[in-house]
Amino acid sequence: MITAIGTGATGFIGSNFVRLLFKETNVHVVIVDQLTYAGHPATLIDIQNDGRVTVLQEDITGEQTI
Ligand SMILES: NC(=O)c1ccc[n+]([C@@H]2O[C@H](COP(=O)([O-])OP(=O)(O)OC[C@H]3O[C@@H](n4cnc5c(N)ncnc54)[C@H](O)[C@@H]3O)[C@@H](O)[C@H]2O)c1
């Protein structure tokens, strides 16, 4: 199985892209998202039980936040 990484994919564009991927392909998606005000796992509520998505809360810049 192919695994894709979706950065920022609990946001508007990314979550809809993941939805399209699930509809069109068999990929598994690992979402890496900082979960800022703009991102929330609830945006994926319709596909979170699909079994093909994993959400990791990380800052892709690698910067430490306090
Ligand atoms: N209903 C609508 O039509 C609607 C709703 C929202 C946004 N928009 C439009 O969509 C565009 C923006 O969408 P988008 O998806 O690019 O942005 P977004 O702000 O919706 O999502 C960005 C995502 O990236 C994440 N993120 C930000 N910095 C990060 C970091 N350092 N590391 C990891 N994750 C990080 C955020 O937590 C968020 O989930 C704008 O043009 C906006 O006007 C439209």
The ligand as an SDF file (V2000), in Angstrom:
LIG
                    3D

 44 48  0  0  0  0  0  0  0  0999 V2000
  -15.2710   27.4140    3.2610 N   0  0  0  0  0  0  0  0  0  0  0  0
  -14.3250   27.9810    2.5040 C   0  0  0  0  0  0  0  0  0  0  0  0
  -14.5590   28.3030    1.3400 O   0  0  0  0  0  0  0  0  0  0  0  0
  -12.9610   28.1880    3.0660 C   0  0  0  0  0  0  0  0  0  0  0  0
  -12.6810   27.8420    4.3850 C   0  0  0  0  0  0  0  0  0  0  0  0
  -11.3760   28.0140    4.8660 C   0  0  0  0  0  0  0  0  0  0  0  0
  -10.3990   28.5280    4.0230 C   0  0  0  0  0  0  0  0  0  0  0  0
  -10.7160   28.8670    2.7440 N   0  0  0  0  0  0  0  0  0  0  0  0
   -9.6800   29.3650    1.8370 C   0  0  0  0  0  0  0  0  0  0  0  0
   -8.7230   28.3270    1.6960 O   0  0  0  0  0  0  0  0  0  0  0  0
   -7.4260   28.9440    1.6400 C   0  0  0  0  0  0  0  0  0  0  0  0
   -6.5770   28.4690    2.8160 C   0  0  0  0  0  0  0  0  0  0  0  0
   -6.6460   27.0650    2.9240 O   0  0  0  0  0  0  0  0  0  0  0  0
   -5.4160   26.2580    3.4680 P   0  0  0  0  0  0  0  0  0  0  0  0
   -5.8760   24.8360    3.5440 O   0  0  0  0  0  0  0  0  0  0  0  0
   -4.2000   26.6270    2.6920 O   0  0  0  0  0  0  0  0  0  0  0  0
   -5.1760   26.9050    4.8870 O   0  0  0  0  0  0  0  0  0  0  0  0
   -5.8340   26.5680    6.2860 P   0  0  0  0  0  0  0  0  0  0  0  0
   -5.4530   27.7490    7.1360 O   0  0  0  0  0  0  0  0  0  0  0  0
   -7.2490   26.1740    6.1740 O   0  0  0  0  0  0  0  0  0  0  0  0
   -5.0310   25.2770    6.7730 O   0  0  0  0  0  0  0  0  0  0  0  0
   -3.6640   25.3140    7.0310 C   0  0  0  0  0  0  0  0  0  0  0  0
   -3.3470   24.0640    7.8640 C   0  0  0  0  0  0  0  0  0  0  0  0
   -1.9430   24.0290    8.0450 O   0  0  0  0  0  0  0  0  0  0  0  0
   -1.6610   23.7890    9.4050 C   0  0  0  0  0  0  0  0  0  0  0  0
   -0.3630   24.3980    9.6940 N   0  0  0  0  0  0  0  0  0  0  0  0
   -0.0300   25.7090    9.6540 C   0  0  0  0  0  0  0  0  0  0  0  0
    1.2700   25.8650    9.9780 N   0  0  0  0  0  0  0  0  0  0  0  0
    1.7690   24.6240   10.2010 C   0  0  0  0  0  0  0  0  0  0  0  0
    3.0490   24.1250   10.5740 C   0  0  0  0  0  0  0  0  0  0  0  0
    4.0970   24.9380   10.7820 N   0  0  0  0  0  0  0  0  0  0  0  0
    3.2150   22.7880   10.7190 N   0  0  0  0  0  0  0  0  0  0  0  0
    2.1770   21.9320   10.5210 C   0  0  0  0  0  0  0  0  0  0  0  0
    0.9360   22.3430   10.1690 N   0  0  0  0  0  0  0  0  0  0  0  0
    0.7370   23.6850   10.0110 C   0  0  0  0  0  0  0  0  0  0  0  0
   -2.8170   24.4170   10.1680 C   0  0  0  0  0  0  0  0  0  0  0  0
   -2.9940   23.8400   11.4630 O   0  0  0  0  0  0  0  0  0  0  0  0
   -3.9860   24.1110    9.2360 C   0  0  0  0  0  0  0  0  0  0  0  0
   -4.5830   22.8540    9.5020 O   0  0  0  0  0  0  0  0  0  0  0  0
   -7.6380   30.4400    1.6860 C   0  0  0  0  0  0  0  0  0  0  0  0
   -7.6790   30.8990    0.3450 O   0  0  0  0  0  0  0  0  0  0  0  0
   -8.9650   30.5740    2.3790 C   0  0  0  0  0  0  0  0  0  0  0  0
   -9.6120   31.7810    2.0350 O   0  0  0  0  0  0  0  0  0  0  0  0
  -11.9690   28.6930    2.2610 C   0  0  0  0  0  0  0  0  0  0  0  0
  1  2  1  0
  2  3  2  0
  2  4  1  0
  4  5  1  0
  4 44  2  0
  5  6  2  0
  6  7  1  0
  7  8  2  0
  8  9  1  0
  8 44  1  0
  9 10  1  0
  9 42  1  0
 10 11  1  0
 11 12  1  0
 11 40  1  0
 12 13  1  0
 13 14  1  0
 14 15  2  0
 14 16  1  0
 14 17  1  0
 17 18  1  0
 18 19  2  0
 18 20  1  0
 18 21  1  0
 21 22  1  0
 22 23  1  0
 23 24  1  0
 23 38  1  0
 24 25  1  0
 25 26  1  0
 25 36  1  0
 26 27  1  0
 26 35  1  0
 27 28  2  0
 28 29  1  0
 29 30  1  0
 29 35  2  0
 30 31  1  0
 30 32  2  0
 32 33  1  0
 33 34  2  0
 34 35  1  0
 36 37  1  0
 36 38  1  0
 38 39  1  0
 40 41  1  0
 40 42  1  0
 42 43  1  0
M  CHG  2   8   1  16  -1
M  END
$$$$
